[in-house]
Amino acid sequence: MKVKVNKDACIGCGACAAICDEIFEINDEGLSEVKVEENSENKEEFVSVKEELQDEVRDAADSCPTGAIEVEEGQEEE
């Protein structure tokens, strides 16, 4: 599974970060973003989610009032 936040749709309500703070955080602009490794330059791309966090990410996506969380199900790329 991979996930990203559509910045144009996010209103910064914080529901995703409250549900799954291992994956989501509120940035300096007050909008949600997916936490990425420090060496990653683009926070707009899909980020892989560990299997043990996938249910929480789905719950966060379902709880987003604007549908800003985009989930891509499927095989992980190796």
Backbone as a ProteinNet text record, in pm:
[ID]
protein_1_A
[PRIMARY]
MKVKVNKDACIGCGACAAICDEIFEINDEGLSEVKVEENSENKEEFVSVKEELQDEVRDAADSCPTGAIEVEEGQEEE
[TERTIARY]
84.5	0	88.5	39.7	106	1.7	46.6	-45.8	17.2	-68	-24.1	-141.7	-111.1	-214.1	-223.8	-344.2	-369.3	-378.1	-274	-266.2	-378.9	-428.5	-535.7	-668.2	-684.2	-808.9	-801.6	-681.6	-664.9	-707	-782.3	-822.5	-752.4	-666.7	-588.5	-666.5	-768	-848.5	-772.4	-672.6	-589.4	-641.3	-752.1	-806.9	-708.3	-642.1	-548.4	-432.6	-377.4	-265.3	-309.6	-433.1	-484.3	-502.3	-539.4	-561.8	-431.4	-340.9	-217.7	-100.5	-53.1	55.8	190.4	197	319.2	338.5	229.7	233.6	204.7	107.7	64.3	109.4	138.1	171.5	116	99.3	55.1	180.2	190.2	311.1	299.4	398.8	403.1	292.2	233.4	123	-13	-12.5	-136.9	-208.5	-139.7	-199.4	-131.5	-203	-148.1	-51.3	45.8	136	181.1	228.4	280.6	424.5	456.7	594.9	681.4	792.1	884.4	1023	1108	1245.4	1311.2	1403.7	1464.8	1536.6	1580.2	1651.7	1558.1	1428.3	1332.5	1304.5	1302.6	1283.7	1138.9	1056.9	922.6	817.2	744.8	639.7	505.8	505.3	382.6	360.7	461.5	451.6	396.5	349	301.9	417.9	389.1	487.7	440	530.7	496.3	460.1	362.7	315	344	404.3	430.3	298.6	302.9	181.4	109.2	185	121.3	48.2	71.3	3.8	-106.5	-125	-218.2	-363.1	-408.1	-545.9	-567.7	-469.2	-479.8	-484.4	-405.1	-404	-539.3	-596.4	-730.6	-833.9	-825.4	-917.3	-900.7	-776.2	-750	-808.7	-790.1	-844.2	-996.7	-1058.6	-1204.5	-1255.5	-1174.9	-1216	-1191.6	-1117.5	-1086.1	-1213.3	-1253.6	-1379.7	-1377.3	-1258.7	-1250.5	-1197.3	-1165.7	-1112.4	-972.8	-895.8	-763.5	-658.2	-686	-588.5	-613.3	-511.8	-520.3	-441.7	-511	-450.6	-441.8	-325.5	-302.5	-274.6	-372.8	-358	-276.5	-214.7	-142.5	-10.2	63	192.6	293.4	375.9	486.8	593.1	655.9	767.9	892.4	971	1095.1	1209.8
-118.1	0	123.8	223.4	353.6	460.8	575	681.6	817.6	914.7	1054.4	1142.8	1270.4	1368.7	1468.1	1488.7	1588.7	1724.5	1804.9	1934.9	2029	2015.4	2103.2	2073.2	1950.1	1911.1	1919.4	1914.9	1913.2	2046.3	2035.4	2155.5	2163.4	2065	2068.1	2037.3	1953.7	1923.5	1839.1	1763	1684.9	1547.7	1505.6	1373.3	1262.8	1274.4	1169	1156.6	1268.2	1265.8	1211.6	1238.2	1186.2	1035.1	983.7	840.4	765.2	821.9	751.4	848.7	887.4	985.1	927.1	795.7	735.7	769.6	801.6	828.5	975.2	1034.3	1170.4	1272	1394.2	1504.6	1633.4	1733	1864.3	1948.5	2007.1	2084.1	2228.9	2308.9	2448.5	2533.3	2485.8	2557.8	2517.3	2425.1	2380	2272.7	2213.1	2107.9	1975.5	1867.7	1735	1696.8	1615.3	1556.6	1421.9	1339	1209	1227.5	1167.3	1172.6	1093	1150.7	1082.8	1082.4	996.5	993.4	1126.8	1166.6	1298.1	1318.7	1210.1	1225.8	1234.2	1223.2	1233.6	1380.9	1415.6	1555.9	1591.6	1492.9	1523.8	1463.5	1547.6	1501.1	1488.5	1511.8	1504.3	1365.5	1279.3	1147.3	1046.2	932.9	824.6	770	735.5	680.9	543.3	446.7	310.5	307.3	221.2	207.1	65.2	51.7	-80	-152.3	-283.1	-363.8	-341.4	-326.1	-311.4	-177.9	-81.9	48.4	66.3	-31.3	-15	3.6	-68.6	-51.4	89	142.1	278	380.7	358.9	451.3	448.6	329.4	320.3	394.7	378.2	448.9	600	644.8	788.2	839.1	762.7	802.8	809.4	710.5	708.8	823.7	870.3	977.4	1117.3	1127.5	1258.5	1321.9	1438.9	1499.5	1547.6	1567.1	1615.4	1511.1	1392.4	1287.7	1318.2	1392.8	1436.3	1326	1219.7	1111.1	1011	993	901.1	774.8	661.1	532.3	451.4	395.3	308.4	168.4	80.1	-57.2	-135.6	-241.7	-326.7	-371.2	-438.4	-493.1	-382.1	-403.5	-312	-330	-223.6	-232.9	-268.3	-358.5	-398.4	-318.2
0	0	0	-70	-70.1	-42	10.4	48.2	21	-6.3	-14.2	23.3	50.7	84.4	-31.1	-79.2	-182.8	-113.7	-130.2	-61.7	-102.3	-224.3	-270.1	-201.1	-152.3	-87.8	64.8	120	265.6	327.6	439.6	513.6	649.5	678.3	801.9	927.3	916.9	1035.5	1136.9	1090.5	1181.2	1216.1	1157.9	1189.6	1155.4	1042.3	1000.4	1097.7	1141.2	1234.8	1371.1	1408.8	1535.3	1529.3	1413.5	1397	1374.9	1295.8	1259	1254.4	1371.9	1376.6	1335	1314.6	1262.7	1115.2	1045.2	901	869.2	937.9	905	1009	962.7	1051.8	991.9	1076.8	1031.7	1009.4	890.4	856.7	904.3	873.4	917.4	856.7	746.7	682.4	739.8	836	897.8	819.5	722.3	641.1	670.8	642.6	665.8	555.5	594.3	496.1	548.5	456.6	493.8	539.1	652.2	699.5	603	564	473.5	534.5	480.5	527.5	496.9	579.3	566.1	434.4	370	243.8	123.1	147.6	37.8	9.8	-116.6	-153.5	-184.9	-220.6	-267.5	-176.1	-105.2	-16.1	-88.7	-219.7	-298.3	-357.8	-351.6	-412.9	-313.2	-367.6	-281.8	-199.1	-73.9	18.3	61.8	64.7	106.3	254.6	287.8	425.5	472.2	590.2	647.9	671.3	658.7	671.4	804	912.9	1044.2	1061.8	972.4	981.2	877.2	790.6	679.8	723.5	826.2	873.2	928.1	1000.8	1054.1	941	837.6	723.5	653.2	637.6	577.6	662.9	795.5	885.5	872	862.6	846.9	715.7	608.6	478.2	483.3	548.4	560.2	645.8	740.2	831	775.1	667	610.3	552.4	602.7	557.4	412.8	357.2	218.5	122.2	171.3	84.8	33	109.5	65.2	70.9	145.2	157	45.6	-37.8	-150.1	-116.9	-124	-93.4	-221.4	-244	-359.5	-306.6	-323.3	-276.2	-377.9	-331.5	-424.7	-369.7	-454.1	-415.3	-391.3	-293.5	-265.6	-372.5	-411.5	-504.5	-425.7	-478.2	-410.7	-464.4
[MASK]
++++++++++++++++++++++++++++++++++++++++++++++++++++++++++++++++++++++++++++++

